[in-house]
């Protein structure tokens, strides 16, 4: 659990492209063990848009991360 919290510390919080407000952290999950890949989910409290971000920790102490992906909830 500490590893998930630590991987989120270096991440910036996404801004909702629809509302323009800062999104809230929803949850984080460990996706893969080698390399250690964590998935972070954020949601917009106004329009319920979701964003996800991954952090990948290689055997070196550096963290590499992909950009944010946005998707809407199905009604």
mmJSON file of the N, C-alpha and C atoms, coordinates in Angstrom:
{"data_MODEL":{"atom_site":{
"group_PDB":["ATOM","ATOM","ATOM","ATOM","ATOM","ATOM","ATOM","ATOM","ATOM","ATOM","ATOM","ATOM","ATOM","ATOM","ATOM","ATOM","ATOM","ATOM","ATOM","ATOM","ATOM","ATOM","ATOM","ATOM","ATOM","ATOM","ATOM","ATOM","ATOM","ATOM","ATOM","ATOM","ATOM","ATOM","ATOM","ATOM","ATOM","ATOM","ATOM","ATOM","ATOM","ATOM","ATOM","ATOM","ATOM","ATOM","ATOM","ATOM","ATOM","ATOM","ATOM","ATOM","ATOM","ATOM","ATOM","ATOM","ATOM","ATOM","ATOM","ATOM","ATOM","ATOM","ATOM","ATOM","ATOM","ATOM","ATOM","ATOM","ATOM","ATOM","ATOM","ATOM","ATOM","ATOM","ATOM","ATOM","ATOM","ATOM","ATOM","ATOM","ATOM","ATOM","ATOM","ATOM","ATOM","ATOM","ATOM","ATOM","ATOM","ATOM","ATOM","ATOM","ATOM","ATOM","ATOM","ATOM","ATOM","ATOM","ATOM","ATOM","ATOM","ATOM","ATOM","ATOM","ATOM","ATOM","ATOM","ATOM","ATOM","ATOM","ATOM","ATOM","ATOM","ATOM","ATOM","ATOM","ATOM","ATOM","ATOM","ATOM","ATOM","ATOM","ATOM","ATOM","ATOM","ATOM","ATOM","ATOM","ATOM","ATOM","ATOM","ATOM","ATOM","ATOM","ATOM","ATOM","ATOM","ATOM","ATOM","ATOM","ATOM","ATOM","ATOM","ATOM","ATOM","ATOM","ATOM","ATOM","ATOM","ATOM","ATOM","ATOM","ATOM","ATOM","ATOM","ATOM","ATOM","ATOM","ATOM","ATOM","ATOM","ATOM","ATOM","ATOM","ATOM","ATOM","ATOM","ATOM","ATOM","ATOM","ATOM","ATOM","ATOM","ATOM","ATOM","ATOM","ATOM","ATOM","ATOM","ATOM","ATOM","ATOM","ATOM","ATOM","ATOM","ATOM","ATOM","ATOM","ATOM","ATOM","ATOM","ATOM","ATOM","ATOM","ATOM","ATOM","ATOM","ATOM","ATOM","ATOM","ATOM","ATOM","ATOM","ATOM","ATOM","ATOM","ATOM","ATOM","ATOM","ATOM","ATOM","ATOM","ATOM","ATOM","ATOM","ATOM","ATOM","ATOM","ATOM","ATOM","ATOM","ATOM","ATOM","ATOM","ATOM"],
"id":[1,2,3,4,5,6,7,8,9,10,11,12,13,14,15,16,17,18,19,20,21,22,23,24,25,26,27,28,29,30,31,32,33,34,35,36,37,38,39,40,41,42,43,44,45,46,47,48,49,50,51,52,53,54,55,56,57,58,59,60,61,62,63,64,65,66,67,68,69,70,71,72,73,74,75,76,77,78,79,80,81,82,83,84,85,86,87,88,89,90,91,92,93,94,95,96,97,98,99,100,101,102,103,104,105,106,107,108,109,110,111,112,113,114,115,116,117,118,119,120,121,122,123,124,125,126,127,128,129,130,131,132,133,134,135,136,137,138,139,140,141,142,143,144,145,146,147,148,149,150,151,152,153,154,155,156,157,158,159,160,161,162,163,164,165,166,167,168,169,170,171,172,173,174,175,176,177,178,179,180,181,182,183,184,185,186,187,188,189,190,191,192,193,194,195,196,197,198,199,200,201,202,203,204,205,206,207,208,209,210,211,212,213,214,215,216,217,218,219,220,221,222,223,224,225],
"type_symbol":["N","C","C","N","C","C","N","C","C","N","C","C","N","C","C","N","C","C","N","C","C","N","C","C","N","C","C","N","C","C","N","C","C","N","C","C","N","C","C","N","C","C","N","C","C","N","C","C","N","C","C","N","C","C","N","C","C","N","C","C","N","C","C","N","C","C","N","C","C","N","C","C","N","C","C","N","C","C","N","C","C","N","C","C","N","C","C","N","C","C","N","C","C","N","C","C","N","C","C","N","C","C","N","C","C","N","C","C","N","C","C","N","C","C","N","C","C","N","C","C","N","C","C","N","C","C","N","C","C","N","C","C","N","C","C","N","C","C","N","C","C","N","C","C","N","C","C","N","C","C","N","C","C","N","C","C","N","C","C","N","C","C","N","C","C","N","C","C","N","C","C","N","C","C","N","C","C","N","C","C","N","C","C","N","C","C","N","C","C","N","C","C","N","C","C","N","C","C","N","C","C","N","C","C","N","C","C","N","C","C","N","C","C","N","C","C","N","C","C","N","C","C","N","C","C"],
"label_atom_id":["N","CA","C","N","CA","C","N","CA","C","N","CA","C","N","CA","C","N","CA","C","N","CA","C","N","CA","C","N","CA","C","N","CA","C","N","CA","C","N","CA","C","N","CA","C","N","CA","C","N","CA","C","N","CA","C","N","CA","C","N","CA","C","N","CA","C","N","CA","C","N","CA","C","N","CA","C","N","CA","C","N","CA","C","N","CA","C","N","CA","C","N","CA","C","N","CA","C","N","CA","C","N","CA","C","N","CA","C","N","CA","C","N","CA","C","N","CA","C","N","CA","C","N","CA","C","N","CA","C","N","CA","C","N","CA","C","N","CA","C","N","CA","C","N","CA","C","N","CA","C","N","CA","C","N","CA","C","N","CA","C","N","CA","C","N","CA","C","N","CA","C","N","CA","C","N","CA","C","N","CA","C","N","CA","C","N","CA","C","N","CA","C","N","CA","C","N","CA","C","N","CA","C","N","CA","C","N","CA","C","N","CA","C","N","CA","C","N","CA","C","N","CA","C","N","CA","C","N","CA","C","N","CA","C","N","CA","C","N","CA","C","N","CA","C","N","CA","C","N","CA","C","N","CA","C","N","CA","C","N","CA","C"],
"label_alt_id":[null,null,null,null,null,null,null,null,null,null,null,null,null,null,null,null,null,null,null,null,null,null,null,null,null,null,null,null,null,null,null,null,null,null,null,null,null,null,null,null,null,null,null,null,null,null,null,null,null,null,null,null,null,null,null,null,null,null,null,null,null,null,null,null,null,null,null,null,null,null,null,null,null,null,null,null,null,null,null,null,null,null,null,null,null,null,null,null,null,null,null,null,null,null,null,null,null,null,null,null,null,null,null,null,null,null,null,null,null,null,null,null,null,null,null,null,null,null,null,null,null,null,null,null,null,null,null,null,null,null,null,null,null,null,null,null,null,null,null,null,null,null,null,null,null,null,null,null,null,null,null,null,null,null,null,null,null,null,null,null,null,null,null,null,null,null,null,null,null,null,null,null,null,null,null,null,null,null,null,null,null,null,null,null,null,null,null,null,null,null,null,null,null,null,null,null,null,null,null,null,null,null,null,null,null,null,null,null,null,null,null,null,null,null,null,null,null,null,null,null,null,null,null,null,null],
"label_comp_id":["UNK","UNK","UNK","UNK","UNK","UNK","UNK","UNK","UNK","UNK","UNK","UNK","UNK","UNK","UNK","UNK","UNK","UNK","UNK","UNK","UNK","UNK","UNK","UNK","UNK","UNK","UNK","UNK","UNK","UNK","UNK","UNK","UNK","UNK","UNK","UNK","UNK","UNK","UNK","UNK","UNK","UNK","UNK","UNK","UNK","UNK","UNK","UNK","UNK","UNK","UNK","UNK","UNK","UNK","UNK","UNK","UNK","UNK","UNK","UNK","UNK","UNK","UNK","UNK","UNK","UNK","UNK","UNK","UNK","UNK","UNK","UNK","UNK","UNK","UNK","UNK","UNK","UNK","UNK","UNK","UNK","UNK","UNK","UNK","UNK","UNK","UNK","UNK","UNK","UNK","UNK","UNK","UNK","UNK","UNK","UNK","UNK","UNK","UNK","UNK","UNK","UNK","UNK","UNK","UNK","UNK","UNK","UNK","UNK","UNK","UNK","UNK","UNK","UNK","UNK","UNK","UNK","UNK","UNK","UNK","UNK","UNK","UNK","UNK","UNK","UNK","UNK","UNK","UNK","UNK","UNK","UNK","UNK","UNK","UNK","UNK","UNK","UNK","UNK","UNK","UNK","UNK","UNK","UNK","UNK","UNK","UNK","UNK","UNK","UNK","UNK","UNK","UNK","UNK","UNK","UNK","UNK","UNK","UNK","UNK","UNK","UNK","UNK","UNK","UNK","UNK","UNK","UNK","UNK","UNK","UNK","UNK","UNK","UNK","UNK","UNK","UNK","UNK","UNK","UNK","UNK","UNK","UNK","UNK","UNK","UNK","UNK","UNK","UNK","UNK","UNK","UNK","UNK","UNK","UNK","UNK","UNK","UNK","UNK","UNK","UNK","UNK","UNK","UNK","UNK","UNK","UNK","UNK","UNK","UNK","UNK","UNK","UNK","UNK","UNK","UNK","UNK","UNK","UNK","UNK","UNK","UNK","UNK","UNK","UNK"],
"label_asym_id":["A","A","A","A","A","A","A","A","A","A","A","A","A","A","A","A","A","A","A","A","A","A","A","A","A","A","A","A","A","A","A","A","A","A","A","A","A","A","A","A","A","A","A","A","A","A","A","A","A","A","A","A","A","A","A","A","A","A","A","A","A","A","A","A","A","A","A","A","A","A","A","A","A","A","A","A","A","A","A","A","A","A","A","A","A","A","A","A","A","A","A","A","A","A","A","A","A","A","A","A","A","A","A","A","A","A","A","A","A","A","A","A","A","A","A","A","A","A","A","A","A","A","A","A","A","A","A","A","A","A","A","A","A","A","A","A","A","A","A","A","A","A","A","A","A","A","A","A","A","A","A","A","A","A","A","A","A","A","A","A","A","A","A","A","A","A","A","A","A","A","A","A","A","A","A","A","A","A","A","A","A","A","A","A","A","A","A","A","A","A","A","A","A","A","A","A","A","A","A","A","A","A","A","A","A","A","A","A","A","A","A","A","A","A","A","A","A","A","A","A","A","A","A","A","A"],
"label_entity_id":["1","1","1","1","1","1","1","1","1","1","1","1","1","1","1","1","1","1","1","1","1","1","1","1","1","1","1","1","1","1","1","1","1","1","1","1","1","1","1","1","1","1","1","1","1","1","1","1","1","1","1","1","1","1","1","1","1","1","1","1","1","1","1","1","1","1","1","1","1","1","1","1","1","1","1","1","1","1","1","1","1","1","1","1","1","1","1","1","1","1","1","1","1","1","1","1","1","1","1","1","1","1","1","1","1","1","1","1","1","1","1","1","1","1","1","1","1","1","1","1","1","1","1","1","1","1","1","1","1","1","1","1","1","1","1","1","1","1","1","1","1","1","1","1","1","1","1","1","1","1","1","1","1","1","1","1","1","1","1","1","1","1","1","1","1","1","1","1","1","1","1","1","1","1","1","1","1","1","1","1","1","1","1","1","1","1","1","1","1","1","1","1","1","1","1","1","1","1","1","1","1","1","1","1","1","1","1","1","1","1","1","1","1","1","1","1","1","1","1","1","1","1","1","1","1"],
"label_seq_id":[1,1,1,2,2,2,3,3,3,4,4,4,5,5,5,6,6,6,7,7,7,8,8,8,9,9,9,10,10,10,11,11,11,12,12,12,13,13,13,14,14,14,15,15,15,16,16,16,17,17,17,18,18,18,19,19,19,20,20,20,21,21,21,22,22,22,23,23,23,24,24,24,25,25,25,26,26,26,27,27,27,28,28,28,29,29,29,30,30,30,31,31,31,32,32,32,33,33,33,34,34,34,35,35,35,36,36,36,37,37,37,38,38,38,39,39,39,40,40,40,41,41,41,42,42,42,43,43,43,44,44,44,45,45,45,46,46,46,47,47,47,48,48,48,49,49,49,50,50,50,51,51,51,52,52,52,53,53,53,54,54,54,55,55,55,56,56,56,57,57,57,58,58,58,59,59,59,60,60,60,61,61,61,62,62,62,63,63,63,64,64,64,65,65,65,66,66,66,67,67,67,68,68,68,69,69,69,70,70,70,71,71,71,72,72,72,73,73,73,74,74,74,75,75,75],
"pdbx_PDB_ins_code":[null,null,null,null,null,null,null,null,null,null,null,null,null,null,null,null,null,null,null,null,null,null,null,null,null,null,null,null,null,null,null,null,null,null,null,null,null,null,null,null,null,null,null,null,null,null,null,null,null,null,null,null,null,null,null,null,null,null,null,null,null,null,null,null,null,null,null,null,null,null,null,null,null,null,null,null,null,null,null,null,null,null,null,null,null,null,null,null,null,null,null,null,null,null,null,null,null,null,null,null,null,null,null,null,null,null,null,null,null,null,null,null,null,null,null,null,null,null,null,null,null,null,null,null,null,null,null,null,null,null,null,null,null,null,null,null,null,null,null,null,null,null,null,null,null,null,null,null,null,null,null,null,null,null,null,null,null,null,null,null,null,null,null,null,null,null,null,null,null,null,null,null,null,null,null,null,null,null,null,null,null,null,null,null,null,null,null,null,null,null,null,null,null,null,null,null,null,null,null,null,null,null,null,null,null,null,null,null,null,null,null,null,null,null,null,null,null,null,null,null,null,null,null,null,null],
"Cartn_x":[0.822,0.0,0.866,1.991,2.88,3.441,3.69,4.198,3.211,1.924,0.902,0.839,0.911,0.878,2.115,3.268,4.516,4.493,3.962,3.947,3.007,2.041,1.103,1.658,2.637,3.19,3.801,4.44,5.13,4.216,2.964,2.043,1.338,1.086,0.265,-1.197,-2.074,-3.499,-4.045,-4.788,-5.294,-6.385,-6.541,-7.606,-8.668,-9.926,-11.023,-11.08,-11.049,-11.099,-12.473,-13.521,-14.867,-15.12,-14.849,-15.158,-13.991,-12.766,-11.589,-11.209,-11.792,-11.448,-10.535,-9.851,-8.937,-9.734,-9.328,-10.015,-9.574,-10.382,-10.089,-9.571,-8.624,-8.119,-9.242,-9.402,-10.448,-9.85,-8.872,-8.192,-6.966,-6.118,-4.928,-4.898,-4.377,-4.295,-2.939,-2.435,-1.23,-1.656,-1.128,-1.541,-0.582,0.719,1.733,2.862,3.485,4.592,5.931,6.165,7.447,7.175,7.529,7.926,6.721,6.982,5.897,5.098,3.835,2.97,1.741,1.525,0.372,-0.573,-1.863,-2.886,-3.57,-3.642,-4.265,-5.503,-6.633,-7.886,-8.302,-8.747,-9.227,-10.619,-11.471,-12.783,-13.091,-13.967,-14.419,-15.701,-15.745,-16.947,-18.138,-17.904,-18.983,-19.627,-18.82,-19.38,-19.112,-18.448,-18.19,-17.299,-16.492,-15.515,-14.401,-13.872,-12.79,-11.493,-10.389,-9.066,-8.224,-7.331,-6.43,-5.006,-4.101,-2.687,-1.923,-0.827,0.005,1.359,1.902,3.293,3.986,5.158,5.931,7.259,7.573,8.84,9.703,10.785,11.73,12.621,13.632,14.569,15.408,15.473,16.166,15.184,15.644,14.73,13.915,14.122,13.395,11.975,11.046,9.663,9.386,8.813,8.384,6.866,6.221,4.757,4.204,3.046,2.341,1.45,0.891,-0.02,-1.377,-2.27,-3.6,-4.487,-5.415,-6.435,-7.786,-8.675,-9.974,-11.057,-12.086,-13.24,-14.453,-15.635,-16.873,-17.54,-18.327,-19.088,-20.25,-20.54,-21.692,-22.96,-23.951,-25.202,-26.094],
"Cartn_y":[-1.186,0.0,1.25,1.211,2.368,2.667,1.612,1.807,2.541,2.273,2.965,4.439,4.726,6.112,6.863,6.206,6.848,7.164,6.269,6.501,7.638,7.953,9.033,10.393,10.415,11.675,12.539,11.921,12.665,13.031,12.6,12.844,14.18,14.831,16.032,15.609,16.367,16.063,16.617,15.803,16.288,17.34,18.15,19.144,18.637,18.726,18.257,19.092,18.451,19.226,19.849,19.335,19.872,21.048,20.871,21.887,22.827,22.346,23.152,23.172,22.273,22.221,21.034,21.069,20.0,18.745,17.607,16.351,15.782,14.917,14.32,12.898,12.508,11.142,10.196,9.089,8.113,6.868,6.25,5.087,4.742,3.888,3.393,1.884,1.23,-0.227,-0.652,-1.744,-2.363,-3.222,-2.914,-3.603,-4.746,-4.507,-5.48,-5.463,-6.616,-6.699,-6.374,-6.825,-6.592,-6.037,-4.814,-3.785,-3.36,-2.782,-2.371,-1.268,-1.56,-0.618,-0.344,0.924,1.333,2.152,1.891,2.635,3.569,4.855,5.854,6.391,6.4,6.882,8.178,9.145,10.434,10.665,11.412,11.746,13.213,13.743,15.122,15.111,15.851,15.854,16.558,17.331,18.074,17.288,16.829,16.168,14.663,14.121,12.686,12.097,12.919,12.442,11.75,10.662,9.918,10.102,10.062,10.108,9.03,8.438,7.43,7.767,7.367,7.615,6.414,6.083,4.968,5.474,4.848,5.064,3.715,3.723,2.5,2.68,1.757,1.801,0.652,1.012,0.016,-0.439,-1.209,-1.637,-0.479,0.597,1.802,2.64,3.562,4.338,5.402,5.569,6.598,6.127,7.043,6.729,7.294,6.473,6.928,6.838,7.799,7.814,8.196,7.642,8.0,9.2,9.779,10.906,10.449,11.391,11.084,10.659,9.736,9.334,9.647,10.293,10.687,9.822,9.477,8.765,9.053,9.019,9.322,8.03,8.128,6.982,6.703,5.426,5.056,5.267,5.822,6.108,4.892],
"Cartn_z":[0.0,0.0,0.0,0.697,0.724,-0.656,-1.435,-2.785,-3.668,-3.504,-4.279,-3.893,-2.599,-2.145,-2.611,-2.552,-2.965,-4.458,-5.278,-6.722,-7.094,-6.241,-6.509,-6.097,-5.2,-4.705,-5.804,-6.789,-7.832,-9.006,-8.961,-10.067,-9.904,-11.013,-10.972,-11.11,-10.512,-10.574,-11.891,-12.654,-13.944,-13.766,-14.797,-14.844,-15.809,-15.43,-16.268,-17.545,-18.725,-19.971,-20.219,-19.578,-19.747,-18.81,-17.512,-16.497,-16.204,-16.402,-16.111,-14.639,-13.821,-12.407,-12.141,-11.018,-10.647,-10.276,-10.83,-10.568,-9.224,-8.644,-7.348,-7.547,-6.675,-6.713,-6.31,-7.075,-6.793,-6.158,-6.838,-6.282,-7.123,-6.568,-7.26,-7.139,-8.192,-8.214,-8.75,-8.21,-8.749,-9.932,-11.117,-12.332,-12.675,-12.522,-12.891,-11.877,-11.653,-10.701,-11.347,-12.588,-13.26,-14.645,-14.96,-14.008,-13.171,-12.012,-11.118,-11.807,-12.107,-12.807,-11.955,-11.624,-10.833,-11.706,-11.57,-12.283,-11.292,-11.62,-10.759,-11.461,-10.755,-11.324,-10.625,-11.423,-10.934,-11.492,-10.765,-11.299,-11.068,-11.926,-11.81,-10.978,-9.88,-9.042,-9.689,-10.75,-11.394,-12.534,-13.5,-14.688,-14.712,-13.689,-13.539,-14.629,-15.277,-16.235,-15.463,-16.0,-15.35,-16.125,-15.402,-16.01,-15.361,-16.136,-15.576,-15.959,-15.109,-15.315,-14.774,-15.403,-14.953,-14.51,-13.482,-13.12,-13.214,-13.8,-13.983,-13.275,-12.394,-11.68,-12.183,-12.842,-13.343,-12.191,-12.486,-11.458,-10.948,-11.727,-11.273,-10.454,-9.637,-8.79,-9.529,-10.823,-11.565,-11.876,-11.883,-12.25,-13.637,-14.483,-15.799,-15.834,-16.46,-16.448,-17.809,-18.118,-19.342,-19.066,-20.117,-19.949,-19.452,-19.277,-18.792,-19.948,-19.685,-20.646,-20.006,-20.762,-20.243,-20.885,-20.119,-20.669,-19.796,-20.416,-19.703,-19.249,-18.202,-17.716,-18.65,-18.878,-19.692,-18.875,-19.495,-18.772,-18.663],
"occupancy":[1.0,1.0,1.0,1.0,1.0,1.0,1.0,1.0,1.0,1.0,1.0,1.0,1.0,1.0,1.0,1.0,1.0,1.0,1.0,1.0,1.0,1.0,1.0,1.0,1.0,1.0,1.0,1.0,1.0,1.0,1.0,1.0,1.0,1.0,1.0,1.0,1.0,1.0,1.0,1.0,1.0,1.0,1.0,1.0,1.0,1.0,1.0,1.0,1.0,1.0,1.0,1.0,1.0,1.0,1.0,1.0,1.0,1.0,1.0,1.0,1.0,1.0,1.0,1.0,1.0,1.0,1.0,1.0,1.0,1.0,1.0,1.0,1.0,1.0,1.0,1.0,1.0,1.0,1.0,1.0,1.0,1.0,1.0,1.0,1.0,1.0,1.0,1.0,1.0,1.0,1.0,1.0,1.0,1.0,1.0,1.0,1.0,1.0,1.0,1.0,1.0,1.0,1.0,1.0,1.0,1.0,1.0,1.0,1.0,1.0,1.0,1.0,1.0,1.0,1.0,1.0,1.0,1.0,1.0,1.0,1.0,1.0,1.0,1.0,1.0,1.0,1.0,1.0,1.0,1.0,1.0,1.0,1.0,1.0,1.0,1.0,1.0,1.0,1.0,1.0,1.0,1.0,1.0,1.0,1.0,1.0,1.0,1.0,1.0,1.0,1.0,1.0,1.0,1.0,1.0,1.0,1.0,1.0,1.0,1.0,1.0,1.0,1.0,1.0,1.0,1.0,1.0,1.0,1.0,1.0,1.0,1.0,1.0,1.0,1.0,1.0,1.0,1.0,1.0,1.0,1.0,1.0,1.0,1.0,1.0,1.0,1.0,1.0,1.0,1.0,1.0,1.0,1.0,1.0,1.0,1.0,1.0,1.0,1.0,1.0,1.0,1.0,1.0,1.0,1.0,1.0,1.0,1.0,1.0,1.0,1.0,1.0,1.0,1.0,1.0,1.0,1.0,1.0,1.0,1.0,1.0,1.0,1.0,1.0,1.0],
"B_iso_or_equiv":[0.0,0.0,0.0,0.0,0.0,0.0,0.0,0.0,0.0,0.0,0.0,0.0,0.0,0.0,0.0,0.0,0.0,0.0,0.0,0.0,0.0,0.0,0.0,0.0,0.0,0.0,0.0,0.0,0.0,0.0,0.0,0.0,0.0,0.0,0.0,0.0,0.0,0.0,0.0,0.0,0.0,0.0,0.0,0.0,0.0,0.0,0.0,0.0,0.0,0.0,0.0,0.0,0.0,0.0,0.0,0.0,0.0,0.0,0.0,0.0,0.0,0.0,0.0,0.0,0.0,0.0,0.0,0.0,0.0,0.0,0.0,0.0,0.0,0.0,0.0,0.0,0.0,0.0,0.0,0.0,0.0,0.0,0.0,0.0,0.0,0.0,0.0,0.0,0.0,0.0,0.0,0.0,0.0,0.0,0.0,0.0,0.0,0.0,0.0,0.0,0.0,0.0,0.0,0.0,0.0,0.0,0.0,0.0,0.0,0.0,0.0,0.0,0.0,0.0,0.0,0.0,0.0,0.0,0.0,0.0,0.0,0.0,0.0,0.0,0.0,0.0,0.0,0.0,0.0,0.0,0.0,0.0,0.0,0.0,0.0,0.0,0.0,0.0,0.0,0.0,0.0,0.0,0.0,0.0,0.0,0.0,0.0,0.0,0.0,0.0,0.0,0.0,0.0,0.0,0.0,0.0,0.0,0.0,0.0,0.0,0.0,0.0,0.0,0.0,0.0,0.0,0.0,0.0,0.0,0.0,0.0,0.0,0.0,0.0,0.0,0.0,0.0,0.0,0.0,0.0,0.0,0.0,0.0,0.0,0.0,0.0,0.0,0.0,0.0,0.0,0.0,0.0,0.0,0.0,0.0,0.0,0.0,0.0,0.0,0.0,0.0,0.0,0.0,0.0,0.0,0.0,0.0,0.0,0.0,0.0,0.0,0.0,0.0,0.0,0.0,0.0,0.0,0.0,0.0,0.0,0.0,0.0,0.0,0.0,0.0],
"pdbx_formal_charge":[null,null,null,null,null,null,null,null,null,null,null,null,null,null,null,null,null,null,null,null,null,null,null,null,null,null,null,null,null,null,null,null,null,null,null,null,null,null,null,null,null,null,null,null,null,null,null,null,null,null,null,null,null,null,null,null,null,null,null,null,null,null,null,null,null,null,null,null,null,null,null,null,null,null,null,null,null,null,null,null,null,null,null,null,null,null,null,null,null,null,null,null,null,null,null,null,null,null,null,null,null,null,null,null,null,null,null,null,null,null,null,null,null,null,null,null,null,null,null,null,null,null,null,null,null,null,null,null,null,null,null,null,null,null,null,null,null,null,null,null,null,null,null,null,null,null,null,null,null,null,null,null,null,null,null,null,null,null,null,null,null,null,null,null,null,null,null,null,null,null,null,null,null,null,null,null,null,null,null,null,null,null,null,null,null,null,null,null,null,null,null,null,null,null,null,null,null,null,null,null,null,null,null,null,null,null,null,null,null,null,null,null,null,null,null,null,null,null,null,null,null,null,null,null,null],
"auth_seq_id":[1,1,1,2,2,2,3,3,3,4,4,4,5,5,5,6,6,6,7,7,7,8,8,8,9,9,9,10,10,10,11,11,11,12,12,12,13,13,13,14,14,14,15,15,15,16,16,16,17,17,17,18,18,18,19,19,19,20,20,20,21,21,21,22,22,22,23,23,23,24,24,24,25,25,25,26,26,26,27,27,27,28,28,28,29,29,29,30,30,30,31,31,31,32,32,32,33,33,33,34,34,34,35,35,35,36,36,36,37,37,37,38,38,38,39,39,39,40,40,40,41,41,41,42,42,42,43,43,43,44,44,44,45,45,45,46,46,46,47,47,47,48,48,48,49,49,49,50,50,50,51,51,51,52,52,52,53,53,53,54,54,54,55,55,55,56,56,56,57,57,57,58,58,58,59,59,59,60,60,60,61,61,61,62,62,62,63,63,63,64,64,64,65,65,65,66,66,66,67,67,67,68,68,68,69,69,69,70,70,70,71,71,71,72,72,72,73,73,73,74,74,74,75,75,75],
"auth_comp_id":["UNK","UNK","UNK","UNK","UNK","UNK","UNK","UNK","UNK","UNK","UNK","UNK","UNK","UNK","UNK","UNK","UNK","UNK","UNK","UNK","UNK","UNK","UNK","UNK","UNK","UNK","UNK","UNK","UNK","UNK","UNK","UNK","UNK","UNK","UNK","UNK","UNK","UNK","UNK","UNK","UNK","UNK","UNK","UNK","UNK","UNK","UNK","UNK","UNK","UNK","UNK","UNK","UNK","UNK","UNK","UNK","UNK","UNK","UNK","UNK","UNK","UNK","UNK","UNK","UNK","UNK","UNK","UNK","UNK","UNK","UNK","UNK","UNK","UNK","UNK","UNK","UNK","UNK","UNK","UNK","UNK","UNK","UNK","UNK","UNK","UNK","UNK","UNK","UNK","UNK","UNK","UNK","UNK","UNK","UNK","UNK","UNK","UNK","UNK","UNK","UNK","UNK","UNK","UNK","UNK","UNK","UNK","UNK","UNK","UNK","UNK","UNK","UNK","UNK","UNK","UNK","UNK","UNK","UNK","UNK","UNK","UNK","UNK","UNK","UNK","UNK","UNK","UNK","UNK","UNK","UNK","UNK","UNK","UNK","UNK","UNK","UNK","UNK","UNK","UNK","UNK","UNK","UNK","UNK","UNK","UNK","UNK","UNK","UNK","UNK","UNK","UNK","UNK","UNK","UNK","UNK","UNK","UNK","UNK","UNK","UNK","UNK","UNK","UNK","UNK","UNK","UNK","UNK","UNK","UNK","UNK","UNK","UNK","UNK","UNK","UNK","UNK","UNK","UNK","UNK","UNK","UNK","UNK","UNK","UNK","UNK","UNK","UNK","UNK","UNK","UNK","UNK","UNK","UNK","UNK","UNK","UNK","UNK","UNK","UNK","UNK","UNK","UNK","UNK","UNK","UNK","UNK","UNK","UNK","UNK","UNK","UNK","UNK","UNK","UNK","UNK","UNK","UNK","UNK","UNK","UNK","UNK","UNK","UNK","UNK"],
"auth_asym_id":["A","A","A","A","A","A","A","A","A","A","A","A","A","A","A","A","A","A","A","A","A","A","A","A","A","A","A","A","A","A","A","A","A","A","A","A","A","A","A","A","A","A","A","A","A","A","A","A","A","A","A","A","A","A","A","A","A","A","A","A","A","A","A","A","A","A","A","A","A","A","A","A","A","A","A","A","A","A","A","A","A","A","A","A","A","A","A","A","A","A","A","A","A","A","A","A","A","A","A","A","A","A","A","A","A","A","A","A","A","A","A","A","A","A","A","A","A","A","A","A","A","A","A","A","A","A","A","A","A","A","A","A","A","A","A","A","A","A","A","A","A","A","A","A","A","A","A","A","A","A","A","A","A","A","A","A","A","A","A","A","A","A","A","A","A","A","A","A","A","A","A","A","A","A","A","A","A","A","A","A","A","A","A","A","A","A","A","A","A","A","A","A","A","A","A","A","A","A","A","A","A","A","A","A","A","A","A","A","A","A","A","A","A","A","A","A","A","A","A","A","A","A","A","A","A"],
"auth_atom_id":["N","CA","C","N","CA","C","N","CA","C","N","CA","C","N","CA","C","N","CA","C","N","CA","C","N","CA","C","N","CA","C","N","CA","C","N","CA","C","N","CA","C","N","CA","C","N","CA","C","N","CA","C","N","CA","C","N","CA","C","N","CA","C","N","CA","C","N","CA","C","N","CA","C","N","CA","C","N","CA","C","N","CA","C","N","CA","C","N","CA","C","N","CA","C","N","CA","C","N","CA","C","N","CA","C","N","CA","C","N","CA","C","N","CA","C","N","CA","C","N","CA","C","N","CA","C","N","CA","C","N","CA","C","N","CA","C","N","CA","C","N","CA","C","N","CA","C","N","CA","C","N","CA","C","N","CA","C","N","CA","C","N","CA","C","N","CA","C","N","CA","C","N","CA","C","N","CA","C","N","CA","C","N","CA","C","N","CA","C","N","CA","C","N","CA","C","N","CA","C","N","CA","C","N","CA","C","N","CA","C","N","CA","C","N","CA","C","N","CA","C","N","CA","C","N","CA","C","N","CA","C","N","CA","C","N","CA","C","N","CA","C","N","CA","C","N","CA","C","N","CA","C","N","CA","C","N","CA","C","N","CA","C"],
"pdbx_PDB_model_num":[1,1,1,1,1,1,1,1,1,1,1,1,1,1,1,1,1,1,1,1,1,1,1,1,1,1,1,1,1,1,1,1,1,1,1,1,1,1,1,1,1,1,1,1,1,1,1,1,1,1,1,1,1,1,1,1,1,1,1,1,1,1,1,1,1,1,1,1,1,1,1,1,1,1,1,1,1,1,1,1,1,1,1,1,1,1,1,1,1,1,1,1,1,1,1,1,1,1,1,1,1,1,1,1,1,1,1,1,1,1,1,1,1,1,1,1,1,1,1,1,1,1,1,1,1,1,1,1,1,1,1,1,1,1,1,1,1,1,1,1,1,1,1,1,1,1,1,1,1,1,1,1,1,1,1,1,1,1,1,1,1,1,1,1,1,1,1,1,1,1,1,1,1,1,1,1,1,1,1,1,1,1,1,1,1,1,1,1,1,1,1,1,1,1,1,1,1,1,1,1,1,1,1,1,1,1,1,1,1,1,1,1,1,1,1,1,1,1,1,1,1,1,1,1,1]
}}}
